[in-house]
Structure formats: C-alpha cells, structure tokens
C-alpha cells in the first residue's frame, strides 16, 4: 500500500478503491492505514455515508523522507 501511495502521491483514494486496486480487503487497508494516519504520513477524512478518503501528506517531514528514500531505491 505504501508503495502504491508513493507512486500515486498526487491522487486521493477511498478505502474501497485502494482495497480493490491492491486486491486486499477494506479492513486490511484500514489496518495498514491506521499507523500512517497517526504518524500524519496519510491524511484521512470521512465523507458522506461513511466513505473513507486517504491522501499522501507531502507536507509531513516523515512523508518527504519516505519519498526521498523511495526515489533513491527506485534508481537502483
């Protein structure tokens, strides 16, 4: 999930859509997302009818460090 978010960091995702793309259950997405939201790497909003929306938080220093690391290992 983290890799997918890093590859698509300009996009906004809903929990069901992420689960579908990653071929996992929505509860798995929620479980993985929870520590990322707590560390502010992921932004989280709940919208109408309980829809959960996630976005990569590029302003957070930890998220920027992840991007830098991902870009470095991608070049290997």
N, C-alpha and C positions, 0 to 999 in steps of 0.2 A: 504494500500500500504506500509506504513512504517513497519508494522509487517511482511509482505511478504519479504521486503528487509532485515529486521533484521534476518529472518530465513534463508535467502539465501545470506548473505553478501559477500560471495566469488564469486558470479556469476555476470555476466554482462547481462543487459537486454535491449531489444529495446522497444520503446514505444508501438508498436502494440502488441508485445508479452505480455507485462505487462497488457495491456488492456484486452487481451484475457483471461489470467490466472485469473485476478481479476473480470472479467465479467463487465467491465465498458468501456466507450468509450475512444478512444485515447485522445480526448480533456480533459476528466476528469483526465487522467494520467498526461497530460501536466499541468493542473491547480494545481494538488496536488504537482507535482514535482517542480514547479517554486520556491516556497519559500525554499524548501530543497536544490535546486541548489544554490540559493542566499546565504544561510547560510553555503554552502560548505559541507553539510551532504551527498549530492549526487554529483557525478561527471557527467558531461554531455558533449557529443561530437555529432556532426552532421557529418554523413558519406555520401557516395555516394547516389544520388537520394533522399536526404533529410532525410535518416534514422536517427532517434534519439536514441542514446545509453546512458544508465544510469548505474552507478555502485555506490555502497555504498562506501563512502570515510572513510575508517577506520583510516586514519591518522588525521582526523579532531577531535579536542577535543570534540566538541558537539556530534559528531557521536559516539565517545567512551563512552560518558556519556549515550547516548541512549542505547548502547549495555549493559552497566552495569545495567541500570535500567530494561531493558527487561529481562536480565538474572535473576535478583532478583525477579521480579514479576512472572516469569515462574516457579520458585521454590515454589511458594505459593500453 
